[in-house]
Amino acid sequence: MDDNTPMTLGDFESLLDRCGSNRADWPADRRDAAERLLAQSPDAQDAMRRANALAQLLDLVAAPAPSEALEARVAALPQSETAHWIWMVVARPVWRPAVLAAALLGGIYLGGAALSTSTAYGDSVFDLNSVAGGGETLGVIESLEE
């Protein structure tokens, strides 16, 4: 919804239930529509008076102090920083080049291991057929191309 959409009385009462009677707490995109309805509707003005009265009554009541049991339960909750070091070590940008380098070296090693010895340490002859897996593999590829 935007400010141009008229607000119904039900929407206004829902706004009061969710955000209270303090206009600064109302969502900015609905504030103008609520103000227009409040200026025009006696029912909205009555709902606003009731919300203001409720807010004043709630302000008179002191918030209860938390019990010792509640304080103990909150203190026993695990701290969110316990696993923080894992995120800092693993996900730091410093490690990204190391991971890429390891992947590159692993690829070079596996690629070199796949070459036959005559091609890898070669007689200065590079045989694509032996790199691709021999004549059988190239035959399958050629049959797929036809």
C-alpha positions as CSV (number, residue, x, y, z in Angstrom):
1,M,0.0,0.0,0.0
2,D,1.0,3.6,-0.5
3,D,0.0,6.9,0.9
4,N,-2.5,7.5,-2.0
5,T,-4.6,4.5,-1.1
6,P,-7.4,5.4,1.3
7,M,-7.3,3.8,4.7
8,T,-10.3,2.0,6.1
9,L,-11.3,2.2,9.7
10,G,-10.3,-1.5,10.1
11,D,-6.8,-0.7,8.7
12,F,-6.6,2.3,11.1
13,E,-7.5,0.2,14.1
14,S,-5.0,-2.5,13.0
15,L,-2.4,0.2,12.7
16,L,-3.2,1.4,16.3
17,D,-3.0,-2.2,17.5
18,R,0.4,-2.8,15.9
19,C,2.1,0.5,16.3
20,G,0.2,2.3,19.1
21,S,-1.1,5.9,19.2
22,N,2.3,7.6,18.8
23,R,2.2,8.9,15.2
24,A,6.0,8.8,14.9
25,D,5.8,5.0,15.3
26,W,3.5,4.6,12.4
27,P,5.0,3.4,9.1
28,A,6.0,6.3,7.0
29,D,4.2,5.0,3.9
30,R,0.8,4.8,5.7
31,R,1.1,7.8,8.0
32,D,-0.5,10.4,5.6
33,A,-3.4,8.1,4.8
34,A,-4.0,7.5,8.6
35,E,-3.8,11.2,9.3
36,R,-6.4,11.9,6.5
37,L,-8.8,9.3,7.9
38,L,-8.3,10.6,11.5
39,A,-9.2,14.1,10.3
40,Q,-12.4,12.9,8.6
41,S,-13.7,10.0,10.6
42,P,-15.3,10.4,14.1
43,D,-14.9,6.6,14.5
44,A,-11.2,6.9,13.8
45,Q,-11.0,9.8,16.3
46,D,-12.7,7.6,18.9
47,A,-10.3,4.7,18.2
48,M,-7.4,7.2,18.6
49,R,-8.8,8.4,22.0
50,R,-9.1,4.8,23.2
51,A,-5.5,4.1,22.1
52,N,-4.2,7.2,23.8
53,A,-6.0,6.2,27.0
54,L,-4.6,2.7,26.9
55,A,-1.1,4.1,26.3
56,Q,-1.5,6.4,29.4
57,L,-2.6,3.5,31.5
58,L,0.3,1.4,30.4
59,D,2.7,4.2,31.2
60,L,1.4,4.1,34.8
61,V,2.3,0.5,35.3
62,A,5.9,-0.3,36.2
63,A,7.6,-3.0,34.3
64,P,8.2,-6.0,36.5
65,A,11.8,-6.9,37.4
66,P,13.0,-10.1,35.8
67,S,13.2,-13.1,38.2
68,E,16.4,-14.7,39.2
69,A,15.4,-17.8,37.3
70,L,14.9,-15.8,34.1
71,E,18.3,-14.0,34.6
72,A,20.0,-17.4,35.1
73,R,18.4,-18.8,31.9
74,V,19.5,-15.8,29.8
75,A,23.0,-16.0,31.3
76,A,23.2,-19.7,30.3
77,L,22.3,-19.0,26.7
78,P,25.3,-19.7,24.4
79,Q,27.0,-16.6,23.2
80,S,26.8,-16.0,19.5
81,E,30.5,-15.3,19.2
82,T,31.5,-18.9,20.1
83,A,31.7,-20.0,16.5
84,H,32.7,-16.6,15.2
85,W,36.4,-17.6,14.8
86,I,35.4,-20.3,12.3
87,W,33.7,-17.7,10.0
88,M,36.7,-15.4,10.3
89,V,39.2,-18.0,9.4
90,V,37.4,-19.8,6.6
91,A,35.6,-17.0,4.9
92,R,38.2,-14.3,5.1
93,P,39.1,-12.9,1.7
94,V,42.8,-13.7,2.5
95,W,42.0,-17.4,2.1
96,R,40.3,-17.2,-1.3
97,P,43.5,-16.9,-3.4
98,A,44.9,-19.9,-1.4
99,V,41.9,-22.0,-2.3
100,L,42.1,-21.0,-5.9
101,A,45.8,-21.8,-6.0
102,A,45.2,-25.2,-4.5
103,A,42.5,-25.9,-7.0
104,L,44.8,-24.9,-9.9
105,L,47.7,-27.0,-8.6
106,G,45.4,-30.0,-8.1
107,G,44.1,-29.6,-11.7
108,I,47.6,-29.4,-13.1
109,Y,48.7,-32.5,-11.1
110,L,45.6,-34.5,-12.2
111,G,46.1,-33.4,-15.8
112,G,49.7,-34.4,-15.8
113,A,48.9,-37.7,-14.2
114,A,46.4,-38.5,-16.9
115,L,49.0,-38.0,-19.7
116,S,50.9,-41.0,-20.9
117,T,54.6,-41.0,-20.0
118,S,55.6,-40.6,-23.6
119,T,53.5,-37.6,-24.0
120,A,54.1,-36.0,-20.6
121,Y,57.9,-36.4,-20.8
122,G,57.8,-36.7,-24.5
123,D,59.8,-37.3,-27.4
124,S,58.8,-33.8,-28.5
125,V,55.8,-35.4,-30.1
126,F,52.4,-34.3,-28.7
127,D,49.8,-36.9,-29.6
128,L,46.2,-35.6,-29.1
129,N,44.9,-39.1,-29.5
130,S,46.7,-40.3,-26.4
131,V,45.6,-37.3,-24.4
132,A,41.9,-37.8,-25.3
133,G,41.9,-41.4,-24.2
134,G,43.0,-43.2,-27.2
135,G,41.4,-44.1,-30.5
136,E,38.3,-45.6,-28.8
137,T,37.3,-42.3,-27.2
138,L,37.8,-40.3,-30.4
139,G,35.8,-42.9,-32.3
140,V,32.9,-42.4,-30.0
141,I,33.1,-38.6,-30.3
142,E,33.3,-38.8,-34.1
143,S,30.2,-41.1,-34.2
144,L,28.3,-38.5,-32.1
145,E,29.3,-35.8,-34.5
146,E,27.8,-37.6,-37.5
